């Protein structure tokens, strides 16, 4: 059985909110869109946030967690 695919748009921005990239993928579910956004964030260290849309529908926004503060001596 073939699954219908939908075009998902991945809008990537840096920590300052400025756009740093765009990708589009044909996927069969929102769950795959989440997996794709996570993989994209892992591969691209300058991406701070990814907003994913399917047409006019906002699907999800993935934000990189803040880095833990450095510990100086104990």
FENWO-V787359 format. One record per pair of residues at least 4 apart in sequence whose ideal C-beta (glycine too) atoms are under 7 Angstrom apart, sorted by sequence separation. I is the first residue (numbers start at 1). J is the second residue. D is the distance in Angstrom with one decimal. If there is no record, write none. Layout:
I J D
I J D
This chain:
13 17 5.5
14 18 5.2
28 32 6.1
30 34 6.6
31 35 6.6
32 36 6.1
33 37 6.3
34 38 6.4
35 39 6.4
36 40 6.2
37 41 6.4
38 42 6.5
39 43 6.4
40 44 6.0
53 57 6.6
13 18 6.2
27 32 4.3
53 58 5.7
54 59 5.3
13 19 5.5
14 20 4.8
27 33 5.5
41 47 5.5
53 59 6.1
12 19 7.0
13 20 6.1
40 47 6.8
52 59 4.4
11 19 6.9
12 20 5.2
52 60 5.0
12 21 4.0
27 36 6.6
41 50 6.1
12 22 6.7
40 50 6.3
51 61 5.0
11 22 5.9
25 36 5.7
10 22 6.8
49 61 6.5
50 62 4.7
10 23 4.4
37 50 4.7
49 62 6.9
49 63 4.7
9 24 5.3
10 25 7.0
37 52 5.6
48 63 6.8
49 64 7.0
8 24 6.9
48 64 5.1
7 24 5.9
8 25 5.3
23 40 6.8
7 26 5.8
8 27 5.3
33 52 5.1
5 26 4.3
6 27 6.4
41 62 6.2
5 27 6.0
5 28 5.1
37 60 6.8
41 64 6.1
4 28 6.8
38 62 6.6
3 28 4.2
8 33 4.7
37 62 4.6
20 46 5.7
21 47 6.8
33 59 5.5
34 60 6.0
10 37 6.2
20 47 6.0
33 60 6.7
30 59 5.5
10 40 6.2
12 44 6.9
14 46 5.8
15 48 4.2
14 48 5.4
12 47 4.5
13 48 6.3
13 49 5.0
12 50 5.3
11 50 6.9
10 50 5.6
11 51 4.6
10 52 5.5
9 52 7.0
8 52 5.7
9 53 4.8
8 54 5.3
7 54 6.9
6 54 5.3
8 59 6.6
